[in-house]
Amino acid sequence: MNINEIKQLTKGKQYNFLRDNEHLGKNIVLLGVTGSHGTGVNTKNSDVDIRGCATNSKREILLGKDFEKIEDKPTDTIVYSFPKLVRLLTKCSPGVIELLGLKKEYYLYISEVGQRILDNKKMFLTQKAIKSFGGAVTNQLKLIRSGKAKNIGKECSLLIRMYLIGLDIIEKGEIITYREKERDLLLDIRNGKYIDKNGNIMSEFFKIVQKYEDRFIHGKEITTLPKEPDWEAINDFISSVNEDIVCWQIPERYKEL
């Protein structure tokens, strides 16, 4: 399924919740295709993963309420509230940070507020990425070694993908979700190039893992990322967005995909 087919898919009944849910609809500010499609390693059987952000309503902001997230498991869609998204971004959460590094065509919707989030994405990049991505790859490696993974090729590919995205953040301060340069490598891994006829992972794969782990360790030593987020700048950003919502100064609101 290509991106145009995905865009058409999201106009169907199964995605009506994006338009009808009281917290979504006109409150959506950012919506993108993540997962295998967003990173460029999708196959014909790949699921469609959609992630996004919606602002709280004027009433919710004034009352200090937050819906946090809307999740639709049948379509593998999660839309975070603006405050929840910001909290996760300040932790450099791997599953969320990739939403800010998609190729342009993989964004289904970007409002004025959504563009402001994308324009300020580097504000969220700190050395917290070392812990978040380091923890993610450690857990992923444990899953792979446990023998409990349902699709070992897919899980191995995901491991390397997390290394690559994390390394870009730590080494260069950039979020690059679509892995064009490494696409062939990731697809080879996913399609079983490093799995023997008995279903065991070959030693060559773990040599690849070690190469990226060594880079990750070195990256921790040379990174120029700040240790902590600039909380004053982040709070100013949150305040600015919320003020615009309360005062009805946001020019563009979501209507339909």
C-alpha positions as a Markdown table, in Angstrom:
| # | Residue | x | y | z |
|---|---|---|---|---|
| 1 | Met | 0.0 | 0.0 | 0.0 |
| 2 | Asn | 1.5 | 3.4 | -1.0 |
| 3 | Ile | 0.9 | 6.7 | 0.7 |
| 4 | Asn | -1.9 | 7.7 | -1.7 |
| 5 | Glu | -3.7 | 4.5 | -1.0 |
| 6 | Ile | -3.3 | 5.1 | 2.8 |
| 7 | Lys | -4.7 | 8.6 | 2.4 |
| 8 | Gln | -7.7 | 7.2 | 0.6 |
| 9 | Leu | -8.1 | 4.5 | 3.3 |
| 10 | Thr | -8.3 | 7.1 | 6.1 |
| 11 | Lys | -11.3 | 8.6 | 4.4 |
| 12 | Gly | -13.2 | 5.4 | 5.0 |
| 13 | Lys | -15.7 | 4.6 | 7.7 |
| 14 | Gln | -13.2 | 2.8 | 9.9 |
| 15 | Tyr | -11.4 | 6.1 | 10.4 |
| 16 | Asn | -14.6 | 8.1 | 11.1 |
| 17 | Phe | -13.5 | 8.5 | 14.7 |
| 18 | Leu | -10.9 | 11.0 | 13.5 |
| 19 | Arg | -13.7 | 13.2 | 12.4 |
| 20 | Asp | -16.4 | 12.3 | 14.9 |
| 21 | Asn | -14.6 | 12.0 | 18.3 |
| 22 | Glu | -15.3 | 15.0 | 20.5 |
| 23 | His | -11.6 | 15.4 | 21.3 |
| 24 | Leu | -10.4 | 15.0 | 17.7 |
| 25 | Gly | -12.1 | 16.5 | 14.5 |
| 26 | Lys | -11.4 | 20.2 | 14.4 |
| 27 | Asn | -8.9 | 19.9 | 17.3 |
| 28 | Ile | -6.4 | 17.7 | 15.3 |
| 29 | Val | -3.3 | 19.7 | 14.5 |
| 30 | Leu | -0.9 | 17.0 | 13.3 |
| 31 | Leu | -1.4 | 13.5 | 11.7 |
| 32 | Gly | 1.2 | 11.3 | 10.1 |
| 33 | Val | 1.9 | 7.7 | 9.0 |
| 34 | Thr | 4.6 | 6.2 | 11.2 |
| 35 | Gly | 5.7 | 2.6 | 11.7 |
| 36 | Ser | 7.0 | 0.6 | 8.7 |
| 37 | His | 5.5 | 2.9 | 6.2 |
| 38 | Gly | 6.9 | 6.0 | 7.8 |
| 39 | Thr | 10.4 | 4.5 | 7.9 |
| 40 | Gly | 10.2 | 3.1 | 4.3 |
| 41 | Val | 10.6 | -0.5 | 5.2 |
| 42 | Asn | 7.0 | -1.6 | 4.7 |
| 43 | Thr | 5.9 | -4.7 | 2.8 |
| 44 | Lys | 2.6 | -5.5 | 1.1 |
| 45 | Asn | 1.5 | -7.0 | 4.5 |
| 46 | Ser | 2.5 | -4.1 | 6.7 |
| 47 | Asp | -0.1 | -2.5 | 9.0 |
| 48 | Val | -0.9 | 1.2 | 8.7 |
| 49 | Asp | 0.2 | 3.0 | 11.9 |
| 50 | Ile | -1.1 | 6.6 | 12.4 |
| 51 | Arg | 0.0 | 8.9 | 15.1 |
| 52 | Gly | -1.0 | 12.5 | 15.7 |
| 53 | Cys | -1.7 | 15.4 | 18.0 |
| 54 | Ala | -4.9 | 17.3 | 18.9 |
| 55 | Thr | -5.2 | 20.3 | 21.1 |
| 56 | Asn | -7.4 | 20.4 | 24.1 |
| 57 | Ser | -10.6 | 22.5 | 23.8 |
| 58 | Lys | -10.9 | 26.0 | 25.2 |
| 59 | Arg | -13.0 | 24.6 | 28.0 |
| 60 | Glu | -10.5 | 21.8 | 28.8 |
| 61 | Ile | -7.6 | 24.3 | 28.9 |
| 62 | Leu | -9.5 | 26.7 | 31.2 |
| 63 | Leu | -10.5 | 23.9 | 33.5 |
| 64 | Gly | -7.1 | 22.3 | 33.5 |
| 65 | Lys | -8.4 | 19.0 | 32.0 |
| 66 | Asp | -6.5 | 16.8 | 29.5 |
| 67 | Phe | -7.8 | 13.8 | 27.6 |
| 68 | Glu | -4.2 | 12.7 | 27.1 |
| 69 | Lys | -4.8 | 10.3 | 24.1 |
| 70 | Ile | -7.4 | 8.7 | 21.9 |
| 71 | Glu | -6.4 | 5.2 | 20.8 |
| 72 | Asp | -8.2 | 3.1 | 18.2 |
| 73 | Lys | -6.7 | -0.3 | 18.3 |
| 74 | Pro | -8.4 | -1.8 | 15.2 |
| 75 | Thr | -6.7 | 0.9 | 13.0 |
| 76 | Asp | -3.5 | 1.1 | 15.1 |
| 77 | Thr | -4.1 | 4.9 | 15.5 |
| 78 | Ile | -3.1 | 7.0 | 18.5 |
| 79 | Val | -3.7 | 10.7 | 18.7 |
| 80 | Tyr | -2.1 | 12.4 | 21.7 |
| 81 | Ser | -3.3 | 15.6 | 23.4 |
| 82 | Phe | -1.0 | 18.5 | 22.9 |
| 83 | Pro | 0.2 | 18.5 | 26.6 |
| 84 | Lys | 0.7 | 14.7 | 26.5 |
| 85 | Leu | 2.7 | 14.9 | 23.2 |
| 86 | Val | 4.9 | 17.6 | 24.7 |
| 87 | Arg | 5.6 | 15.6 | 27.8 |
| 88 | Leu | 6.6 | 12.6 | 25.7 |
| 89 | Leu | 8.7 | 14.7 | 23.4 |
| 90 | Thr | 10.6 | 16.1 | 26.4 |
| 91 | Lys | 11.5 | 12.5 | 27.3 |
| 92 | Cys | 12.6 | 11.8 | 23.6 |
| 93 | Ser | 10.2 | 8.9 | 23.6 |
| 94 | Pro | 11.2 | 6.8 | 20.5 |
| 95 | Gly | 7.6 | 6.0 | 19.5 |
| 96 | Val | 6.6 | 9.6 | 19.5 |
| 97 | Ile | 9.7 | 11.5 | 18.4 |
| 98 | Glu | 9.6 | 9.8 | 15.0 |
| 99 | Leu | 6.3 | 11.7 | 14.3 |
| 100 | Leu | 8.4 | 14.8 | 13.9 |
| 101 | Gly | 10.9 | 13.3 | 11.4 |
| 102 | Leu | 8.6 | 12.0 | 8.6 |
| 103 | Lys | 8.9 | 12.7 | 4.9 |
| 104 | Lys | 6.6 | 15.5 | 3.9 |
| 105 | Glu | 4.2 | 13.3 | 2.0 |
| 106 | Tyr | 3.7 | 11.0 | 5.0 |
| 107 | Tyr | 1.9 | 13.8 | 6.9 |
| 108 | Leu | -1.8 | 13.4 | 6.4 |
| 109 | Tyr | -2.5 | 16.8 | 8.0 |
| 110 | Ile | -0.5 | 19.7 | 9.3 |
| 111 | Ser | -2.4 | 22.7 | 10.8 |
| 112 | Glu | -0.7 | 26.0 | 11.8 |
| 113 | Val | -0.1 | 24.6 | 15.3 |
| 114 | Gly | 1.2 | 21.4 | 13.8 |
| 115 | Gln | 3.7 | 23.3 | 11.7 |
| 116 | Arg | 4.8 | 25.2 | 14.8 |
| 117 | Ile | 5.4 | 21.9 | 16.5 |
| 118 | Leu | 7.5 | 20.7 | 13.6 |
| 119 | Asp | 9.4 | 24.0 | 13.4 |
| 120 | Asn | 10.3 | 23.7 | 17.0 |
| 121 | Lys | 11.2 | 20.0 | 17.1 |
| 122 | Lys | 14.9 | 20.6 | 18.0 |
| 123 | Met | 13.7 | 22.2 | 21.2 |
| 124 | Phe | 12.9 | 18.7 | 22.4 |
| 125 | Leu | 16.2 | 17.0 | 21.6 |
| 126 | Thr | 18.3 | 16.5 | 24.6 |
| 127 | Gln | 20.6 | 13.8 | 26.1 |
| 128 | Lys | 17.4 | 12.2 | 27.4 |
| 129 | Ala | 17.5 | 10.5 | 24.0 |
| 130 | Ile | 20.5 | 8.4 | 25.2 |
| 131 | Lys | 18.4 | 6.9 | 28.0 |
| 132 | Ser | 15.1 | 6.5 | 26.0 |
| 133 | Phe | 16.7 | 5.0 | 22.9 |
| 134 | Gly | 19.2 | 3.0 | 24.9 |
| 135 | Gly | 16.4 | 1.5 | 26.9 |
| 136 | Ala | 14.4 | 0.8 | 23.8 |
| 137 | Val | 17.1 | -1.1 | 22.0 |
| 138 | Thr | 18.0 | -3.0 | 25.1 |
| 139 | Asn | 14.4 | -4.2 | 25.5 |
| 140 | Gln | 14.2 | -5.0 | 21.8 |
| 141 | Leu | 17.4 | -7.0 | 22.0 |
| 142 | Lys | 16.0 | -9.0 | 25.0 |
| 143 | Leu | 12.8 | -9.8 | 23.0 |
| 144 | Ile | 14.9 | -11.0 | 20.0 |
| 145 | Arg | 17.1 | -13.2 | 22.2 |
| 146 | Ser | 14.2 | -14.6 | 24.2 |
| 147 | Gly | 12.8 | -16.5 | 21.2 |
| 148 | Lys | 9.3 | -15.1 | 21.9 |
| 149 | Ala | 9.1 | -12.8 | 18.9 |
| 150 | Lys | 6.3 | -13.7 | 16.5 |
| 151 | Asn | 8.1 | -12.2 | 13.5 |
| 152 | Ile | 11.8 | -12.4 | 14.2 |
| 153 | Gly | 12.9 | -10.6 | 11.0 |
| 154 | Lys | 10.6 | -7.7 | 11.6 |
| 155 | Glu | 11.8 | -7.4 | 15.2 |
| 156 | Cys | 15.4 | -7.5 | 14.1 |
| 157 | Ser | 14.8 | -4.8 | 11.6 |
| 158 | Leu | 13.0 | -2.7 | 14.2 |
| 159 | Leu | 16.1 | -3.0 | 16.5 |
| 160 | Ile | 18.4 | -1.6 | 13.8 |
| 161 | Arg | 15.9 | 1.1 | 12.9 |
| 162 | Met | 15.8 | 2.3 | 16.5 |
| 163 | Tyr | 19.6 | 2.5 | 16.6 |
| 164 | Leu | 19.7 | 4.5 | 13.4 |
| 165 | Ile | 17.0 | 7.1 | 14.5 |
| 166 | Gly | 18.6 | 7.4 | 17.9 |
| 167 | Leu | 22.1 | 7.8 | 16.5 |
| 168 | Asp | 21.0 | 10.7 | 14.2 |
| 169 | Ile | 19.5 | 12.4 | 17.3 |
| 170 | Ile | 22.6 | 11.9 | 19.5 |
| 171 | Glu | 25.3 | 12.5 | 16.8 |
| 172 | Lys | 23.7 | 15.2 | 14.7 |
| 173 | Gly | 20.7 | 16.5 | 16.5 |
| 174 | Glu | 18.3 | 15.5 | 13.7 |
| 175 | Ile | 15.2 | 13.4 | 13.5 |
| 176 | Ile | 15.2 | 11.3 | 10.4 |
| 177 | Thr | 12.4 | 8.7 | 10.4 |
| 178 | Tyr | 12.4 | 7.6 | 6.8 |
| 179 | Arg | 15.6 | 5.5 | 6.4 |
| 180 | Glu | 16.3 | 5.9 | 2.7 |
| 181 | Lys | 20.1 | 5.2 | 2.9 |
| 182 | Glu | 19.6 | 2.1 | 5.0 |
| 183 | Arg | 16.4 | 0.9 | 3.4 |
| 184 | Asp | 18.0 | -2.1 | 1.6 |
| 185 | Leu | 19.7 | -3.2 | 4.8 |
| 186 | Leu | 16.6 | -2.9 | 6.9 |
| 187 | Leu | 14.5 | -4.8 | 4.3 |
| 188 | Asp | 17.1 | -7.5 | 4.0 |
| 189 | Ile | 17.0 | -8.0 | 7.7 |
| 190 | Arg | 13.2 | -8.0 | 7.8 |
| 191 | Asn | 13.0 | -10.5 | 4.9 |
| 192 | Gly | 15.2 | -13.0 | 6.7 |
| 193 | Lys | 18.6 | -12.6 | 5.2 |
| 194 | Tyr | 20.2 | -13.1 | 8.6 |
| 195 | Ile | 18.0 | -16.0 | 9.7 |
| 196 | Asp | 19.2 | -19.5 | 9.0 |
| 197 | Lys | 17.0 | -22.4 | 7.8 |
| 198 | Asn | 16.4 | -23.5 | 11.4 |
| 199 | Gly | 15.0 | -20.1 | 12.2 |
| 200 | Asn | 18.0 | -19.0 | 14.3 |
| 201 | Ile | 19.6 | -15.5 | 14.0 |
| 202 | Met | 23.0 | -15.7 | 12.3 |
| 203 | Ser | 26.1 | -14.3 | 14.0 |
| 204 | Glu | 26.4 | -11.8 | 11.1 |
| 205 | Phe | 23.4 | -9.9 | 12.4 |
| 206 | Phe | 24.8 | -9.5 | 15.9 |
| 207 | Lys | 28.0 | -8.1 | 14.3 |
| 208 | Ile | 25.8 | -5.4 | 12.8 |
| 209 | Val | 24.2 | -4.8 | 16.2 |
| 210 | Gln | 27.6 | -4.5 | 17.8 |
| 211 | Lys | 28.7 | -2.0 | 15.2 |
| 212 | Tyr | 25.7 | 0.3 | 16.0 |
| 213 | Glu | 26.1 | -0.3 | 19.8 |
| 214 | Asp | 29.7 | 0.8 | 19.6 |
| 215 | Arg | 28.6 | 4.0 | 17.7 |
| 216 | Phe | 25.9 | 4.6 | 20.3 |
| 217 | Ile | 28.4 | 4.4 | 23.1 |
| 218 | His | 30.8 | 6.7 | 21.3 |
| 219 | Gly | 27.9 | 9.0 | 20.5 |
| 220 | Lys | 27.1 | 9.4 | 24.2 |
| 221 | Glu | 30.6 | 10.7 | 24.7 |
| 222 | Ile | 30.7 | 13.2 | 21.9 |
| 223 | Thr | 27.1 | 14.5 | 21.8 |
| 224 | Thr | 26.5 | 18.2 | 21.9 |
| 225 | Leu | 22.9 | 17.9 | 22.9 |
| 226 | Pro | 21.9 | 19.7 | 26.1 |
| 227 | Lys | 21.4 | 17.6 | 29.2 |
| 228 | Glu | 18.0 | 18.9 | 29.9 |
| 229 | Pro | 15.2 | 20.5 | 27.9 |
| 230 | Asp | 14.9 | 24.3 | 27.9 |
| 231 | Trp | 11.9 | 24.4 | 30.1 |
| 232 | Glu | 11.4 | 28.1 | 29.8 |
| 233 | Ala | 11.2 | 27.9 | 26.0 |
| 234 | Ile | 9.0 | 24.9 | 26.1 |
| 235 | Asn | 6.6 | 26.5 | 28.6 |
| 236 | Asp | 6.5 | 29.6 | 26.5 |
| 237 | Phe | 5.6 | 27.5 | 23.5 |
| 238 | Ile | 2.8 | 25.7 | 25.4 |
| 239 | Ser | 1.5 | 29.0 | 26.7 |
| 240 | Ser | 1.5 | 30.5 | 23.3 |
| 241 | Val | -0.5 | 27.7 | 21.7 |
| 242 | Asn | -3.0 | 27.5 | 24.6 |
| 243 | Glu | -3.4 | 31.3 | 24.5 |
| 244 | Asp | -4.2 | 31.2 | 20.8 |
| 245 | Ile | -6.8 | 28.5 | 21.3 |
| 246 | Val | -8.5 | 30.3 | 24.2 |
| 247 | Cys | -8.6 | 33.5 | 22.3 |
| 248 | Trp | -9.6 | 31.9 | 19.0 |
| 249 | Gln | -6.6 | 33.2 | 17.2 |
| 250 | Ile | -5.7 | 30.0 | 15.3 |
| 251 | Pro | -6.5 | 30.5 | 11.6 |
| 252 | Glu | -6.7 | 26.9 | 10.4 |
| 253 | Arg | -8.7 | 24.1 | 11.9 |
| 254 | Tyr | -9.0 | 20.5 | 10.9 |
| 255 | Lys | -12.1 | 19.6 | 8.9 |
| 256 | Glu | -11.3 | 16.4 | 7.0 |
| 257 | Leu | -8.4 | 14.4 | 5.8 |
